[in-house]
Amino acid sequence: MARCGCAGGACNCTVEAGTNVVVSGSGSAANPYVISSDVPCADVRACLSAGPGINLDQGTGQISADLSGQAGNNIVIGADGGLLVPTAGGQVLTGCGLSGNGSGASPVKANTQAWPYACNVDTFGGVVACDSQGRLRSEPRGKVSFTSYSESRDYNDIAVPAAQNTVLDNFAVTITNPDTCRPAVVYTEREVDVYLVLPAGAGAGTGHGSDEMYYTRNTGTSTIVGAHSQSTKFVPESFTLGPGATAPISLNATAGRGSGGAYYYQIIFILRALIISL
């Protein structure tokens, strides 16, 4: 060290140790200066801070993983001190509708079957949905309901009209689809009962709408009182009601070809409805 006047194995330079620094040796070739530093842990900790996923104990200086306590978190510290996410393999018990034990080779899944129908499952397959309580639900069950409406009306001995299929009276009801999920197909059966009085030689015909379904003539010599014509018709033309919807249905009682003083005094209307939603 020429600038310090070092010669002959001696050195006139002075080296002072600062904070946390240790200086040893005389500076000679045989005994050079050795400078070492020892920084206490307490001084280093002040420079460290815990970030996301890290715990730092400033008192002990221990750094560890910060495991979330949020529900559903499965990560733990393993027996070897490392982070471990346990697999569910062999630990899952499945019940009806599920299979598998949660392992990689046997994941938990729905226990399905092959589609056994000729139609396409993508087009005709049903729906399984989750309700507000987290329970699986299938599609709504189909419904078939039967409803009957009837009314009896009395009249003051009204002559049967001569013109065929003349409307005598009308009966109207409102049909309601009880299924609030699905549309329904409605089929109706309609019945009209007319009570007649037919003097000797009198005749009369009765029916529904434009269809005369009953005709009789008294060929005897005395009056027929309480002649009962009962005509029933199943209407094959169906119509569709939307979910929970209503629709009116009407039924006409008709008569005609009245002769010889024939008259009617009572009509009974009966309307039966078959409502199907599948």
C-alpha positions in Angstrom: 0.0 0.0 0.0 2.4 2.7 -1.3 0.2 5.6 -0.5 0.0 4.6 3.1 3.8 4.5 3.3 3.7 0.7 3.6 7.2 -0.8 3.3 9.4 -3.3 5.0 6.5 -5.3 6.2 4.8 -2.4 8.0 1.9 -0.1 7.0 1.1 3.3 8.4 -2.6 3.2 7.1 -5.3 3.3 9.8 -8.6 1.3 9.2 -11.5 1.9 11.5 -14.5 -0.4 11.9 -17.9 1.1 11.5 -21.3 -0.1 12.7 -21.6 -3.9 12.6 -18.1 -4.1 11.0 -15.0 -5.9 12.5 -11.4 -5.1 11.3 -8.5 -7.5 12.1 -4.9 -7.6 11.0 -2.1 -5.0 10.8 -2.1 -4.4 7.1 1.1 -6.1 6.4 1.6 -8.8 3.8 1.9 -11.3 6.5 -1.0 -10.0 8.5 -3.4 -8.2 6.1 -6.5 -6.4 7.2 -9.6 -8.6 7.3 -12.9 -6.8 7.3 -16.0 -8.7 8.2 -19.6 -7.6 8.9 -22.3 -9.2 11.0 -25.8 -7.7 10.6 -28.2 -8.7 13.4 -31.5 -10.3 12.4 -33.4 -7.5 14.2 -32.0 -5.0 11.8 -33.0 -7.0 8.8 -36.6 -7.7 9.9 -37.4 -4.0 9.7 -36.8 -4.2 6.0 -39.2 -7.1 5.5 -43.0 -7.1 5.2 -45.6 -9.8 4.5 -47.3 -9.8 1.1 -50.3 -11.8 -0.2 -50.1 -15.4 1.0 -47.2 -14.8 3.4 -47.1 -14.5 7.2 -44.2 -12.7 8.9 -43.6 -12.7 12.6 -41.5 -9.6 13.3 -40.7 -10.8 16.8 -39.2 -14.2 15.8 -38.5 -13.5 12.1 -40.4 -16.6 11.1 -41.9 -16.5 7.6 -44.7 -18.9 6.8 -47.5 -19.5 4.3 -50.7 -17.6 5.0 -53.5 -20.3 4.7 -56.9 -18.8 4.1 -59.7 -19.7 6.5 -62.4 -19.2 3.9 -64.9 -22.1 3.7 -64.0 -24.7 1.0 -60.2 -24.1 1.2 -58.5 -27.5 1.4 -54.8 -26.5 1.4 -52.9 -27.6 4.5 -49.3 -27.9 5.7 -48.2 -31.5 4.9 -46.3 -33.8 7.2 -43.0 -32.9 5.4 -43.7 -29.2 6.1 -44.7 -28.4 2.5 -48.0 -27.1 1.2 -50.5 -29.9 0.4 -53.9 -30.0 -1.4 -55.3 -33.4 -0.4 -56.9 -35.3 -3.2 -60.3 -36.8 -2.6 -59.3 -40.2 -3.9 -60.9 -42.9 -1.8 -62.4 -40.4 0.6 -65.7 -39.6 -1.2 -68.8 -41.7 -0.5 -71.4 -41.5 -3.3 -75.1 -42.3 -3.1 -77.9 -42.8 -5.6 -77.2 -41.0 -8.9 -73.4 -40.5 -8.4 -70.4 -42.7 -9.0 -66.7 -42.5 -8.4 -64.5 -41.9 -5.3 -63.0 -38.6 -6.3 -59.6 -39.9 -7.4 -58.0 -39.1 -10.7 -58.8 -42.5 -12.0 -62.4 -42.5 -10.7 -63.7 -38.9 -10.6 -67.1 -38.2 -9.1 -69.7 -38.0 -11.8 -73.4 -38.5 -12.5 -74.3 -42.2 -12.9 -75.9 -42.0 -16.3 -77.2 -44.6 -18.6 -77.3 -45.0 -22.4 -80.2 -43.2 -24.1 -82.6 -46.1 -25.0 -84.8 -44.4 -27.5 -84.7 -44.0 -31.3 -85.2 -40.2 -31.1 -82.3 -37.8 -30.5 -81.4 -37.1 -26.9 -80.3 -33.5 -27.8 -83.8 -32.8 -29.1 -86.1 -34.9 -26.9 -84.1 -35.3 -23.6 -85.7 -33.9 -20.5 -84.3 -31.4 -18.1 -82.8 -31.7 -14.6 -82.5 -28.4 -12.8 -81.3 -27.1 -9.5 -83.9 -25.4 -7.2 -83.4 -22.5 -4.8 -82.4 -25.0 -2.0 -79.7 -26.6 -4.1 -81.7 -29.8 -4.8 -81.9 -31.5 -8.1 -85.4 -31.4 -9.7 -86.8 -33.1 -12.8 -89.3 -31.6 -15.2 -92.9 -31.0 -13.8 -95.1 -34.0 -13.7 -97.8 -34.3 -16.3 -101.4 -33.7 -15.3 -104.7 -35.2 -16.5 -107.9 -33.7 -15.2 -111.6 -34.2 -15.9 -114.2 -31.5 -15.3 -118.0 -31.6 -15.7 -120.4 -28.7 -16.0 -124.2 -28.9 -16.1 -127.3 -26.8 -15.8 -131.0 -27.5 -16.0 -133.4 -24.8 -17.4 -137.2 -24.8 -17.4 -139.3 -23.1 -20.0 -143.0 -22.1 -20.3 -144.1 -24.7 -22.9 -142.4 -23.2 -26.0 -143.4 -24.6 -29.4 -140.8 -26.5 -31.3 -139.9 -24.4 -34.3 -140.5 -25.7 -37.8 -137.1 -24.6 -39.2 -134.6 -27.3 -38.7 -131.6 -26.8 -36.3 -133.0 -23.6 -34.8 -131.1 -22.6 -31.7 -133.3 -22.9 -28.6 -130.7 -21.8 -26.0 -127.0 -21.6 -25.3 -124.9 -22.8 -22.5 -121.4 -21.4 -21.9 -118.6 -22.2 -19.4 -115.0 -21.3 -18.9 -112.3 -24.0 -19.0 -109.1 -23.4 -17.0 -105.8 -25.3 -17.5 -104.8 -26.3 -13.9 -101.2 -26.8 -15.0 -99.3 -23.6 -14.5 -96.2 -25.1 -16.2 -97.3 -26.7 -19.4 -99.9 -26.1 -22.1 -102.8 -28.5 -22.1 -104.9 -30.2 -24.8 -108.6 -30.1 -24.1 -111.2 -32.7 -25.4 -114.9 -32.1 -24.8 -118.0 -34.3 -24.6 -121.3 -32.4 -24.9 -124.8 -33.6 -24.0 -128.2 -31.9 -24.5 -131.4 -33.4 -22.9 -134.7 -31.9 -24.2 -138.0 -32.8 -22.6 -141.0 -32.6 -25.0 -144.7 -32.9 -25.2 -146.0 -34.5 -28.4 -149.7 -34.5 -29.0 -151.1 -37.2 -31.3 -149.6 -36.8 -34.7 -146.9 -34.3 -33.6 -143.2 -34.5 -34.4 -140.0 -32.8 -33.3 -136.3 -33.1 -33.8 -133.4 -31.9 -31.5 -129.7 -31.8 -31.6 -126.5 -29.7 -31.2 -125.7 -26.8 -33.4 -126.2 -27.8 -37.0 -126.5 -31.5 -36.2 -130.0 -32.9 -35.7 -129.4 -36.0 -33.6 -132.9 -37.0 -32.5 -136.4 -37.0 -34.2 -139.6 -38.6 -33.2 -143.2 -38.4 -34.2 -146.2 -39.5 -32.2 -148.2 -41.9 -34.4 -150.6 -42.8 -31.6 -153.9 -41.3 -30.6 -152.9 -39.9 -27.2 -150.4 -37.2 -26.1 -146.9 -38.3 -25.2 -145.8 -36.3 -22.1 -142.2 -36.1 -21.0 -140.7 -37.4 -24.3 -137.0 -37.3 -23.5 -134.4 -36.7 -26.2 -130.8 -37.2 -25.1 -128.0 -36.5 -27.6 -124.4 -36.8 -26.7 -121.4 -35.9 -28.9 -117.7 -36.2 -28.4 -116.0 -33.3 -30.1 -112.8 -34.7 -31.7 -111.5 -31.2 -32.5 -109.1 -30.4 -29.6 -107.7 -27.1 -28.7 -104.7 -26.0 -26.6 -104.7 -23.9 -23.5 -101.5 -22.2 -22.3 -100.2 -22.8 -18.8 -102.9 -21.6 -16.4 -104.9 -20.1 -19.2 -108.7 -20.0 -19.6 -111.0 -20.3 -22.6 -114.8 -20.1 -23.1 -116.7 -23.1 -24.5 -120.3 -22.9 -25.6 -123.0 -25.5 -26.3 -126.1 -24.8 -28.4 -129.3 -26.7 -28.0 -131.2 -26.9 -31.3 -134.6 -28.1 -32.4 -136.7 -28.1 -35.6 -139.3 -29.8 -37.7 -141.8 -29.2 -35.1 -145.4 -30.1 -36.0 -148.8 -30.9 -34.6 -148.4 -28.7 -31.5 -145.1 -30.2 -30.2 -143.5 -28.1 -27.5 -140.6 -28.3 -25.0 -140.5 -27.4 -21.4 -137.0 -28.3 -20.1 -133.4 -28.5 -21.4 -130.4 -29.9 -19.5 -127.0 -29.0 -20.6 -123.9 -31.1 -19.7 -120.4 -30.4 -20.8 -117.5 -32.6 -19.9 -113.9 -31.7 -20.5 -110.7 -33.8 -20.4 -107.6 -31.7 -19.9 -104.3 -33.3 -20.6 -100.8 -31.7 -20.1 -97.8 -33.9 -20.6 
